[in-house]
Amino acid sequence: MDGSRAGTAPVGAATSGGQGETWRGRAMVVAFVLLWCSGYPAGKLAVQHGGPFTVLLLRFVAAAAIFAVLAAFARAAWPGWRALGHSAAVGLLSLALSFGGIYEGLHLGLSTGVSALFIGAMPLATALFARLAGERLSRWQWGGLALGFIGVLLVLQGRLAGASTAGYFCGFVGLLGLSLGTLYQKRHSSALDLRVGLAVQHAAAALAMLPLAFFIEHFRTDWSATYVGAMSWITLANAVGGFALLFALIRRGAATEVAALFYLMPPTTAVMGYLVLGERLAPAMLPGFALVAFGVWLGTRREAVS
């Protein structure tokens, strides 16, 4: 709304309208966080009824097809091979390696809350990798890294003996993939249409999952009602709906709010895992989740880069 219109509008009406927009924006942010977090228990349900790589293959193929159709209807421009290659590389890292690690971890017994904790620590891991690449970290970022590491230790305290070490390793692989994918996208970003980019990324990730699903799992699925329901949810609600809602929030200028609530995703997911799957939610884990959230906030606040 331009300045002249704002000046002629009644003050009460402008205030009411502004408050309405604020509440709608907050409602969209909360919906996004809940929708995104719900993908972890849905994903764990899916891998209980099918191979994790097969689950991801079907998810990536369906999402790639949907985004390709959306791009076709919008008559989005397709870029050259160089930009498509960069987008495919992002898909291999941020989708195939990241989700492959997380879903295999869920299959090996990793809880949904701890899985979300790995992904929630992505900003800290990205900052650490940037430091290894020669970028300087501020004292705030080092403090955030330290607090985040302490928080992870608190969450995992007493749980390593009762869970598969391979599951935690897979979670770390997922974190590694997402962090490297984020850095790659920052350094090789382009003006690629979002629908085209997501179609290419999901297609590349599907190709990476294909040999794993075939040779390791032989496309193992039971096609039960639970499996079909979980697959439908993680494909339509998470892969498509989650990104659509995220982009809508960014267009509304709510990206900062999304980033702030992103820190609440691990504990939110842990509560969902407790309610939906009956996963253990030990009180001792809660301070760890809080420390990780605070560490990520501290390490990524605007003052940290100055």
C-alpha positions, 0 to 999 in steps of 0.5 A: 500500500503506498504512502498516499493511500495510507494517509487518506485511510482512517486511522482506526481502519488502518490499524484494524487492517494492519492487525488483521494482516499481522494475525493472518501472517502469524497464523500462516507461520504457525501452520507452516511450522506444524506442517513441516514438523508433521513430516517427521512422524509421517516419514517414520510411519512410512519407513515402518511399512516400506524401505526408506529409499523406496519411500523417498523415490516415490516422494521425489518422483511425485513432487517432481511431477507436480512441480513440473506441471505447475511450471508448465501451466505457468509457462515458466522459462527453463534456463540453460544446462549450467543453471540446471546442473547447479540446481540438480547438484542442490537436489542431490545434496539437500534432498537425496543426501539429506532426506536419505540420511534422515529417513534411513536413520528413522528406519534404524530407530532414530526418534523423530525429535532427534531427527528434527534436532539434526536438521534444526542444527543446520545453520550452525553446521553451515556456519562451521563449514563456512569457517573451514572454507576460510570464512571468519566466525564472530564470537557470537557464532562460536558461542552459538556453536558451543551451546548447540553442541552442549544441547545435542549432548544433553538430548543424546545423554543416555540414549546412545546405548539404547539406539543404533549408532548407525541411526545417529550416523545417518542423522549426521549424514542428513545434516551434512547433506543439507548444510553442504547443499545450503552452501552450494546454493548460496555460492551458485544461486541463479534466477531460476524459477522456483517451480522449475528449480524444485522440479529439477531438484526432486528429479535429480534426487529421485534418480539418486534414490532409484538404484538404492531402492532397487538393489538394496530394498527391491522396492519394498512396500506393503501398500497398507492404508497407513503407508499410503496415508503417510506417503500422501501426507509427506508428498502433498502436505510436506513436499508441495504444501510446505514449500508453497506455504513457505514461499507465500510467507516470504512474499508476505515479508514473514521470512524473519518470523519463519526463521525464528520459529524454525528453532522451535521445530525440534521440540515441536517434532518431539512432542508430535512424536510422543503424541502420534508414535508414543516415542519417549520424551524424557524431561532431561531432553527438554533443556537440550532442545532449548540450548540448541534453539538458543545456540542456533539463534545466537549463532545466526542473529544479525549481529553475528555476521558483523 
